[in-house]
Amino acid sequence: MPKKLKEIPVLNDETAEREFWAENDSTDFVDWQTAESVVLPKLKPTTRTISLRISASMLAKIRLVANKRDVPYQSLIKSFLQERIDEELKLFKA
C-alpha cells in the first residue's frame, strides 16, 4: 500500500518556504518514485565575485593554456576548480 502523503502547506514567502523544507523531509510530501526529470536550460547558477591572488607567472601559464584550448581563462580556472572539488569529494564518499 502506497504511503499517504502530507499536503504541502501554502507558504507566504521564500524565507518561510526555506525554513519549512529545512525542518521537514520532502519524502513525507512528494512521491519521488513518480517524479519526472525537468530540464531548465535558461536557469543559471548564482555566482559571486571573489578576489584571488596568484603569481603573475601562474596567471600567464593559465592564460596560455586557456588560449591553447580556446576558452576564456576564468572559465578554465572554474573548470579546474570544479574538477579538483569533485576529486576531493569522492574521497569523502569512499
VEXVO-518980 format. One line per 10 residues: number of its first residue (from 1); their letters; for each residue x, y, z of C-alpha. Coordinates in steps of 0.02 Angstrom, whole numbers, m for minus. Each point is the difference from the previous one (the first is absolute). Example, Ala and Ser with C-alpha at 12.3 -4.5 7.8 and 13.67 -1.06 7.14 Angstrom:
2
1) as) 615:m225:390  69:172:m33
***
This chain:
94
1) mpkklkeipv) 0:0:0  74:169:m51  51:121:136  m129:136:36  79:166:m43  m23:158:102  m66:156:m85  129:136:m34  m53:158:93  m21:167:m87
11) lndetaeref) 151:104:50  m2:189:m12  180:36:m46  166:m79:m44  65:12:179  m148:m98:67  21:m128:m138  186:m19:36  m34:m24:186  m139:m126:m36
21) waendstdfv) 108:m110:m111  148:14:120  m109:m77:135  m100:m127:m103  43:m151:m105  m62:20:m179  m39:m187:m11  m145:31:120  m76:117:m130  59:m62:m171
31) dwqtaesvvl) 8:m172:m79  170:14:m82  m23:m170:m86  m128:81:m115  94:164:m24  54:49:m175  166:80:m47  m11:178:m62  131:97:m98  9:186:35
41) pklkpttrti) 117:61:m137  m8:185:43  30:m24:187  170:68:48  83:m30:167  27:149:113  180:57:m8  105:102:118  150:105:m45  156:m34:102
51) slrisasmla) 178:63:3  135:m130:m19  184:44:12  112:m107:m109  172:31:m69  20:88:m166  90:m153:m70  m143:m116:51  m126:115:m82  105:6:m158
61) kirlvankrd) 4:m190:m5  m188:m12:28  m30:125:m140  116:m99:m114  m94:m162:33  m167:88:m22  58:73:m164  55:m171:m63  m171:m70:49  m88:152:m74
71) vpyqsliksf) m96:36:160  m4:153:114  130:m16:138  m127:29:139  m108:m142:m69  154:m111:m3  38:42:182  m180:m43:49  8:m167:m91  167:m42:84
81) lqerideelk) m75:43:169  m156:m104:m33  102:m151:m53  106:10:157  m151:26:113  m82:m155:m76  159:m101:31  9:56:181  m183:m37:32  20:m176:m69
91) lfka) 126:m31:138  m132:37:132  m129:m116:m79  117:m151:4
***
